[in-house]
């Protein structure tokens, strides 16, 4: 198995902390003081609209949760915050939970709610392409995602589905920090060493590049990869054992957010989550939400099925990041999602 080097470095001290903290964490449990919940999200994106609806509509507050939202800017950073106790709940691609489980963390992360069922990123071209075909990527230079992360692995998964070898048929740059690829793509000039033909972007960066006429969306990775368990909420095993009522309340609030996006228009959803994206125009948010609605991005419930988890691991194996399946029963619990669906 190819190990995720950055995650391994970050975990080198996390595992030591885990050895000393497992078994001696706070026993405050579900008392009023424990209702403060720190949620670390992998990125701040309209892709996660149901969660922001739950925040802005006061669903977490209604459930007695004082939520603090922190953006980690990468699954490796979000997972590190979770395992060190800096965060109570992590929201990221659940491949990170597989990596840390295999690294030997004692108080490892368990996934308890799946939010998205499709990839949320898009392939953006330097020039407009009317009839895009994935074979057009052969011989090109592409800004991709972090090696071992879901965005990059799903991208490679699609390439292989189209009989394109990610290692030899094109050049994929995975060296740029998460969230910085759009700026790098827009700022590069022809002849620069980092001048790319395509970039893989989340929203609102993909639409922003189009608005600036710096790039053009030519394909949706969410559509072309099919249904995949892209992002999920997780908590340390000890936190789940000690705070079941808090997690049930948290999951109830999330489900209300899921129900809202399933029953409201893109315009209504955009208006609700606009405070989360003050620098993005309302019309742009509406366009992005509509795009995600059309491709069936969000699940109707938060249950994380065994088939979905196996598909995730198949993608990890295709990417060379996993040799053997890890136990579903260890890394996923539907105790809370089943109660609120």
N, C-alpha and C positions, 0 to 999 in steps of 0.2 A: 504493500500500500504506500502510495506517495503521501507523505505527511504534509499537512498544511504548515509550512515553516513558521509563518508569523504567529499562528495560533499556538504552535508548540512553544515558542519563546514566551508568549504571554502566560501560558499555562505553567511554565516552569516554577513560578512562585505561587501560582494559584493552588497547585496540588499540595504544596507545603502548608499553606494556610488551611486547606481543607482537612489535612491530617489533624490539625490542632483544634479546628472549630467544630467538626462534626461531633455531635454528642454533647457540645457545651454551648450551643446557640441559645438565644433568648427563649424563655418559656412563657413569655407574655401571652402567647396564643392569640385568642380572639377577643381580648379585652378591648375596651374603647381606644386605648392608646395604640393598639396594633392596627387600627383601621387606616392609619396613614400608610399608603402603598406607593412605593417608588417603582415606576414602570420605565424601563429603558428600551426604546425602540431603535431598530437598526438604522432607520432613516425617517425623515419627515416627508411623506409623500401622499398625494391625493389617492394613490393606490390603496391606502389604508383608511378610506373614507368612513366605513362603519365605526371604527374606533373613535374618530374625531366627532362623529355624530353623537356617540354616547357621551363624550366629554361635553360638547357644546349644548346638548339637550338636558344635561344635568342628571343623566342616568346613573353615573357613578355616585354622585352626591345623594341621589334618592336611595341608593343601596347602602348608604352610611360609609362610603369610602372617600377619603380625602386623597385624591390622586395627584401625584407629582410626576409629570412626564419629562423624561430626559432623552435626548437623541444621542445614540452611541456612534453613529457614522461608521457602520461596519459590524458584521455579525461577530467577528473576533473580539471587538471591543465590548459589544453588548454582552457577550457570554462571559467575558472576564469580569465585568461589573456585577453580573448575576452571581458568579461563583465566589466572589470575594465578599458578597453581602452588601455591596454598594447599591444594588438594586434588588427589589423583592421579586419582580417579574420581568422577564425578558421577552421581547417580541422580535423575532428574526427567522431566518430560514432554519428549519430544524436539522439541517446537516450539521450545524454546530453542536447540537446535543449528541449526535453520533460520534463526532470527533472527540469531545471531552469524555464521553463514556469510555471510549477505547484508550484514551490517555490515562485512565485509571482514577479519575476524580471520585472520591468517596461520597461526597454529597453532590451527586451529579444532577443535571437539569432534566426534568421530566416535562414533556409537552402535554398540555391539558386543554388546548382549544386551537383549532385550525381556522384561520380567517379567510385566506385567499386560496383559490383552487386553479388559478392560472398565473403564469408569469406576468409581471406588470411592466416589463420594459419593451422598448421598440428599437428597431434598427433604423438609424438615421443616415441618409446618404449625403455626400457633399453636393451632389447635383440631383435634380428631379429625375425620377425614373417612373415611367407610366406603367410598364408591365414587368415588375420586378420578378426575378427568379433567383433562388439562392445560389445557383451556379455562377451568378455574376460576381460572387465574392472571391472566386478563384483568382489568385495572383494579386489580391488587394491587401491593403494595410488597414486593420480595424482596431479601434480602441475598445477593449473588452472589459471584463470585470476582474475582481481578485481571483486568483487561482484557488480552486477549492470551494468557492462561494457559489450559491445557487444561480445568480445571474450568469456567471461564466459557464457553469456546468450545463445549464439549460441551453445556452447558446451553442455549446459544443454538441449537445444532444441533438439539436435541430440540424446542425451541419452533417452529422453522421447519418441522420435520417435521409438526408439528401445526397448520400454517398460522397461527402466532402471530408477530406482528412484535415482536422484542425491544426495538425502539426506540420503538414507539408504543402497543402494546397493554398494557404494564405498566411499572412503574418498577423498574429493577434497580440497586441500590446496589453499586458496585464499589470504593468508597473505603476499606473497612475492611481492615486488615492481615490477611494470611493467618493462620489459627489463632485470630483474635479474634472472628469472626462469631458463634460460639455464645454467648459471654459477652455480646456486644452484644444478641443476640436475647433471651436469658434475662433480662437486666437492664432492658430497655426496658419502659416502662409505657404504657398506652393514653393517647394524647394527646401523647406525646413525638414530636419531629421524626423520630427514627429508629425509630419503632415499626413493625416489619415484620410482614406477614402470613405470610411464608414465609422460610426460609433454606436454603441449599444447604450441606450439611455432610459432612465425612469422619468416619470412626470414629476414636476412640470418642465423638466429640462428639455425633453423631446419637443414639446409644443413651443417652448421658448425659442429653441433653435429655428423652428419653422417661422415663428413670428419675426425673428430678426433676419430671416432669409439667409441664415448661416448653414442650414441643413434641412432635409426633407424626410419625413417619415415614410419608409417604403415597405415595412413589414412589422407585424406584431408578433413578438416571441410568444405571447400568451395564446394566440390563435394557432400558430404553427407548431407549438410543442404539445398542444392538447392539455387535458386536465393534469395538473401536477400539484402536490401539496407544497405550495411555495413559501408561505409564512405562517408561523404558529406562535402561540404564547407558551412560555415555559416557566417553571419555578424550581428551585432546589427541592430535592426529595424531602429534606427536613422541614422546609417551609410548608409544603403541602400537608405533611403529617400534623404539623402544629397549628395550621391556620385554615382548616377546611371551610369554616363559615365565611371567612374573608374571601377565599377563592370562589366560593359559590356565589357570593354577592357580586364579585368582580365579573364572573361569567354571565350572571343575569343581566348586568348592565351592558355587556358586549352583545348579548343576544338581542336586546332591545335595539341596539344600533344596527344589527344585521336586519332585523325586522323593518326598521325605518327605511333603509336603502332598498329593500325588496318591494316596498309599497309606495315609494315616492318618486317623483320625476327627477331627472338630472338637475333641473333648475332649482328645485326645492332643496335637494341635497347640497348643491353648491352654495346656496344662500346660508345654510346652517354651518357649514365648515369654513366659510370665508374667513372668520377671525383667526383660524389656524394658519392661513396663508395671506397675510396682510399685503404682501408685495405682489401678489398675483391678481390680475383682473378677474372680476366675477365671470365674465364671458369665457375667459380661458378655463377657469375651474369647471364651468358648466360643460364645455367641450370635452374636457378630460374625463369627467365623471360619466358623460354619455358614452364615450369610447369604452370605458371599463364596463359599463352596464351592458353594452351591446355584445361584448365578448364573454359575458357570463363570468366575470372575475371573482365575485364574492359568493361564498357558500350560503345556503339558506339556514344552516345551523353550524355549530362549532365542533361537531363530532369529528374526530381524527381516526378514520378507519384503518384497519390493518392492511387492506389492499393499497391504500394511499401511501402508507409508510413503506410498504414493500417497493412501490414504484419509486419513491425517493431513493431507496437504497440501490435500486437498479441503475438510476441515474449516476449515483456516486460510483458504482462499479464501472459504468461506461467511461467515467472520467478518470478512472484509475486511482480513486481516493479511498476505496473500500475493497477488501478481499472477501470478507464473509459477512453474512447477515448478522445484525445484532437483534436481541429480543425485543419485540414490540411491547410486551407486557412490562418490560423494565423502563422503556423510554416514552411510553404514552399511557395516559389515563383519561378516560372519558367519564369519570365519576361526576363531574360538574356539568359538562356539556349535555349529557343525557338527561339530567334533571331539568334543564332550562329550555330544551328545544321545543 
